[in-house]
Amino acid sequence: MTQELEAFREYLIENERSENTISSYTESVKQFFTMFPEVSKKNMIEFKQRKISEGSPKTAANRCIAMNQYCEFIGAPECKVKAIKIHKQNTVENVPTLKEYEYLLECLQKDNDWKTYWMVRFLAKTGARASEFIRFERIHLEKGEATLWTKGKIRKILIPDELIEESKEYFSSIPDNKWMFPNRYGEQMGTRGLDGRIKKCVKYGLRKEILHAHAFRHLYAVQFLRHNKNIALLADLMGHESIDTTAIYLRLSAEEQKKQFNDAMDW
């Protein structure tokens, strides 16, 4: 099984899948073979049902997509299962408020935790995904932008001039390194390490739901649209293929929808 899994991994690499996708797909295959000895239509259907019963439709859908890809890889397309339809999310939840963001920065300043402070600021001011953020290099500060290969395409992430200027003192005070925010060993930080560092900020009494890297990408989008209504530009800046994806940031959260609904029904 180890050799087959490695061959599948090479197949995914050749098809230019991202490292996160490769990791997710190979994990799905491992899970399948802990339940079943072989790939068959019957086993694939049961695998699908088991994953659905675990309570996370999105995860179940991703596991099935991965296994369908594996079926293609081994030359057994007849074993593929129908995709799981996921209700399209039409609101963005658990976005940090500007007040929460500023409070977090104040707390980090008081604790002299300057590394986390600047990590949060760069996340919120660039809208980078976690997988992109960990690849930020010092040279990107000189260019004012990071050009990265992500999700099968080249993406340019702009870094605000003001942020570059304000962070100069911090970067000049720490050891020189290729990476903007390396791990404690001076090597490239992983996405888990990034989120782990942010999650520790729960000690400041902030909501757990907003203490992850992607939450600040949401904040970036919401704040951008409050200052500039050019949604086409925001779609480009966030690396969205469709404006429809970006349009979710124009909608109210479920909580805000309910509040406005109740206000409107007060008659």
N, C-alpha and C positions, 0 to 999 in steps of 0.2 A: 504493500500500500504506500510505503514511503516513496518508492521510485515513481509510482503513478502520480502521486501528489506533486512531486517535484516536476514531473513532465507537464502536469496541468499548470503549474506555476509558470513554467517556461512558455507555455502556450499563451497564457494571459499576458506575459511580458511582451511577446511578439505581437500581440494584438493591441499593444500600447495602453493597457489598463493601468490605472494609478495604483500606487503601493497600497493604499487603503482598500481599494476594491479587491486587489489580489489577496490581501490578508482576510477580508470578509468571505470571499469565495472559497478559499482553501479551508477556512474554519467550518463553513457549511458542509463541505465534502466530508470533513472529519466527523462532524455530528451525524451525518447520514450513515456512515459506515460503523458508527458505534451502535446504531439501531438495526441495520440490515446488512446481510452478507454480500448482497449484490444489487446492481441497478436493474430494476424492472418497473413496468408501468404500475403494477400493484403496489410495490414498495414506495414508489415515488408519490402515489396518491396518499398512502398512509403517512408518509413523512410530512406531506403538506398538511394533512388533518391534525397531526400531532403538534406541528408548529403553530397552527391557528389556535389550538386549544390552550397554548401557553399564554395567550392573552395579549400578544402584541402583533396586530395585523401587519404593521409596517415591517417588523423583523421577519415575520413569516413570509411575507412577499419577497423580501430580499433573499432569504434562504432558498426559496423556490427558483428565483431568477438565477442564482448561483448554480443550483443543481441542474437546471435546464441547460446552462452553459456547459456544464460537465458532460451532460448527455450528448451534446454536439461534439465535444472533444473526443469522447470514446466511440463516436459513430453510432449512437443509439438515439436518434432524434424522435423515434416512435415512443420513447419512454417519457418524453417531456409532459409536464402538466400545465393546465391553464393558469394564466397569471391571476393573482389575487387582486381584486379591485379594491383600491384604498380610497376612502372618501377624501376628496381634495380639501386640504385645509384652507379656509378662507379668512383666517385671522392669525395674527402673530401674538403669541402669549409669552408671558414672563420676560418682557423687555425691561431692562433697568431704566428707571426714570432718571432724569438729569440730576435730580436731588440725590438719589441713591449713588449715582456715579461720582458726584462731587464729594459726598460723604465718605465713600470708599477711598478716594484719593487723599482726603484729609487724614483719615486713619493711618494710611500707609506712610504719609509724611511724618506724622507724630511718632511712628514706630521706626522711622529711618529705614524703612524697607523700600529703598529706592529702585531696586531691580523690579519688584512687582509693580511698583508705582508706574514706572515707564512702560512696562509690558502692557498694563491696562490702558494707558494713554495711547500707545501705538495701535492696540487692537481697536479701540473706539474711534480713532482718527483716520484709520486706513480701511476699515471694513474687511480686513483680511480673514480668510478662513484659518482655522488652527493649523491645518496642513501647509498653508502658505506662510503663515506668520513664523513658524519655526525655521523657515529657510531665508529669513531676512538676514542680509549680510551688512557689515559696516560700509562696504562700498556703495550700498544702496542709499546711504545717507548723503554721499557726495553727489549722486545722480538725481536724488529727489524722487526716485521711483524704483520699484522692484519688478523686473521682468522675469516671470516664472512660467514653466511648463506645468499646467494644472488642468485636470479634467479633460485631457486630450487636446489642449490648445494652449497657445501662448497668451498669458494674461499680464497686463501692465497694472501694477498697483501704485497709485500715487501717494507720496508722503508729503503732508503739508509743510510748507517752508517754515512756518511759525514753530511747528513741532521739532523740526530739525535744529532750529536755532536754540530753542529752549532746552533741548536735551544734550547740547554740546558739552556742557560742564560735566554731566554725568558720564558720558562716554569717554571723556578725557581723563576721568578719575579712576577708571577700571582698566585692567590689563588688556592689551591689544589682542584681538581675536578675529577670526574670519566671520564668526557668527555675531549678530547683534545681541542676541540673548542666549548664550550657550548654557549648557547644564553645569552642574557643580564640578564636573571633570574637564570643563573647557571644550566639550564636544557638542555636536548639534543636539538641541533639546528635542524630546519627543512630544507628541500631542498629549500623552498621558501626564507627562511631567508638567506641561503647560497648564492643563486643567487642574492638576493636583495642587499646584501653587495657588491658583485662584480660589479653589475650594476652601483653602485654609482661612480665607477671609471671612468665613462664617463666624469667626470669633468676634467680629465687629457687629454682630446682630443683624446682618443682612439676610435677605431671603435666599435659601439654598438654590431655588430655581433660577436665579440670575447669576450664580457664581460658576460660570463656565465660559470659555473663550467665545463661543458662538453668540452668546447673549450680547456681547459688545459689538458684534457685526450687525445685529438687529438695531442696537442703539444708534450706530452710525447711519443706518438707512433712515430711521425715523427722524433723527435730527437733521439730516441732509434735506429731507423733504419739507421740513418746517422752515428751512432757510432758503431753499431753492426748489421750485416745483417742477424742474426739468426731469421728469421720470425717465426719459430716454437716456439722459446723461448718467443718471444713477444706475440704470441697468448696465451700462458699459463699465462704470466704475466698480460694480459688484461682480462683474463677470457672468451676468445672467444671459442666457441665449435668447430669452423672450421677455418682453416688457410685462407680459402677463404674470411672470414670476415676481417681478418687482412691485407690481400693483398691489400686492398683499399689504404692503406698508402704508397704503393709502386708507386701508380699512381700520375700523375701530377694533379693539380687542373684544373678546366675548364679554368681559366684565363691563367694558364701556358701553357695549351694545345694550346689555341688559339695563344698565342705569338709564341710558337715554330712552329706552323703551318704556320703563316704568314712569319716567318723567312725563313722557308723551301721553301715557294712559291715565294721568291724574286729572280726570274730568268726569 
